[in-house]
């Protein structure tokens, strides 16, 4: 009889790999570019874990809630809308873990980081379709009003979706602005939106426009983008419209 010592070691079953292969691989890759859906390389680092889990389990529900990232993805990948795959929270957890492990492996093989990968694929991108509606919001807040700002935030979220995973923070902040109930909440969301745009521009090398200036409010301790040298503070509006100073360069905001 054959000795147990001669029996091959049992192959470890990777549930995440199996779930990805049977439910996701038809539309997605990890590091091989967009397919019917987006390339998922690095998505665990650029999107909130809870958002990923919710979208994996119930994408139709997330879209129905008007989530800006989900709607932007639907607008970009018109050929295929992610269906409900009958996956539970446990399935989502192993999928997220597998995507994270595979993303790390791809980056180690390439000898680069996630930030560098994003920058390489988006270098030279023009952020005008995002910056223009952002500037309209900035002027509205400077005048102590919201006006059509929520529509402008919706436009920003849609354009951010076209940037892929790198635009997720911009889309999220724009979505928060759309939900703002008053000027105080809108100004807080606007600060996060501006930071997300500036961080993306720094990391990707994208252009924000030659006429665009970076301004800083020492009272609110927040930055914003505007046109021209005349300070138009969006955080204090008419009460302290001139409070602030022009910054020579984009600030270092990522912690």
N, C-alpha and C positions, 0 to 999 in steps of 0.2 A: 504493500500500500504506500501511496505517496505521503511523505511527511508534511505536516502543517507548515513547516519552515519553508517548503517549496511553493506554497500557495502565494500568488501575487498579492501585494497589499491592496486593501479595498480602496477603490477610487472614491474620493470625497465628492459628494453631490453638492454642487453650487446652485442653490435655489434661485439666487438672484440672476445668475447667468441663464438658467433654464427659463425663468419668467420673462427675461428680456428677449430671448430667442423666440419664444412662442407668442409673445404679445406685442413686442415693440419693434423688433428688427425689420419688419416689413416696411416700416415708414421712417425709422430713425437709425442713425449711426452714432458711434462714439469716436470722433476724431477723423472721420472720413468724409466730412462735408454734409451739407443738406441733402436730403433725399425727398421723399414725399412730405416729410416733416423736417423740423430743424435738427441739425447736428447737436447732440446732447453733451458734447465735450465741455466739461467745466460748469455745467448747469447747476450742480449742487453748490458751487461757490458763488454763483451770481444771482440765484433765486432763493427765497426763503424756504426752509425745509417744510414748514407747515403748508405753504402754498403748493409746493410740489406734491405733497401727499394728497391734498384735497383734489388737485387737478388730475392726478393719476386715478383716484378712486371715482370721482364724479365730475368729469370735464364738462358735461352738459349743464350741470347745476352751477358750476363756476361761471360759465358763459352767461347763463340766465340771470345771474346776479349782477351782470354788467362789469365784471372784473376787467380792467383795462388791458392787462397783459394777455388774458385769454382772448379778448376781442381783437387785439392787435395781431395775435398769432393766426386767428381765423381769417383776418383780412389779408395777411401775407401769404398763407398757404391755402389758397382757395380750392385747390384740387381735392384736398382731403381734410375734413374736419375730424379731429380726434373723437372717436366714439367712446361710449362707456364700455369698458373691457371686462366688467364683472369682477373687478379686483377689490380686495379688502385692504384695510389699513396695514395688515401684516405683509401683504404682497407689496404695497407701496414702500414699506420700510426696507425690504430686501432689495427692491429695485433701486432705490435711492443709494443704498450702500454699494451695490454693484456698479452703478454709473460713476459714483465717486471713486471707487477703486480703479476702474478702467480709465477714468480721466487722468488719475495720477500716473498710471502705468504709461499711458500715451505720452504724457508730458516728460516723464523721466527718459523715455526712449528718444524723444525728440531733443532732449537736453535743454528744455525751456520751461518757463512757468506759465500759469494760466493767464497772468496779466500780459506777458509778452505775446502769447498766442492771440489774445484778443486784439492787441495793438497791431499785430502783423496783418490780421485779416481786415482791419478797419482803417488802417493808416490813410490819411488824406481825405477821410469822409467829410462831407459838407453838412454842418449842423444847422444851416439856415432854416430848413423847414421846422426845426424845433425851437431855435432861438427867436424867430420872428413872433410866434404866438406867445413865447415867454416874455418878450419885451412889451407886448400889449398888456399882459397881466401886470407887469411891473408898473406901467404907467397908470393902470386902473387902481392899483393899491396905493400909489402915490397920491391919487385923487380921492382916496377913501371910498372907493366903490368897487363892486364886483362886476357889474355889467355883464358882458359876454365872456367873462374870464373862464367860466366852467367849460364853455364850448372850446375855448383856446386850449384848456388843459386836456380836453378830449383829443384834440388834434395832435398835441404833443405825445400823448400816450400811443396813438396810432403810428406816428412817425418813429417813436422809440422802438416799437415792435419790429420795425424793418431793420433795426440794427442787430437783431439777434439777441443772444444771451447778454451781451455787453450793455444793451439798453434797458435791461430789466429794472434797475434802480430808478432810472428816469421815468419809466412807465408807472412804477409803483407810486412815486411821489406825485405824479400827475393825477393818478387815481385818487390819492388822498385829498388833493386840492379840489377835485370834483365833488367830493363828499363834504367839504367844509361848510358848516352851517352859518358862519359869520366871518367878519373880517379878521378877528383874532385867530381863528382856526386856519383861515386861508393864508394868513401871513406866515404861520408856522409851517404849513405845507409848502409854501412858496420858497422858504429858506432851504428845505430839504431838496426841493426840485432844483434850485440853483446849484446847490452843492453837487448833486448827481450829474448835472450837465457839465460842470467844471471838472469833476473827477474824470468823467468819460473823455473829455477833450484832452486832458493831460495824459491819460493812459494810452489813448488811441492815436494821438497826433491829429485829431480832427480839427478843422478850422471853425471858429465861431464868428468870423467876420472882422475885417480890418477896422471898422468903425465902432466895434463893441468894446466898451471899457469895463473893467472890474472895479466895483466900488465897495467900500467897507463902512459899516455903521459901528462906531465904538460904543454906543449906548446899548444896542441890541447884540453887539459882538457877532455880527453876521455879514456875509458878503452877498452881493448881487451883481447881475450884469445889466448894463444900460448903454444907451447911445449918448455920445457927447461928454464933455467935461463937467457940465453943470449937474450937481448932485440932485437926484430925484429919489429921495428915500422912500422905499415901499413899505418899510416896517413901522414908521411913525406917521406917514402920510402928510397931510397939510399941517399938522401940529409942529413937525420938525422936518420939513421937506429938505432943507439944506444940510441936515446933519449927516456927516460922512466925509470920506476922502476917496480919491481915485488911487487904485493900486496899480503898480507898474506892470505886474505879471499875474498870471493865475496863481492863487494861493495853494499851499499844500494842505489839502483837506482830509485825505484818507488817513484813518487812524490805524 
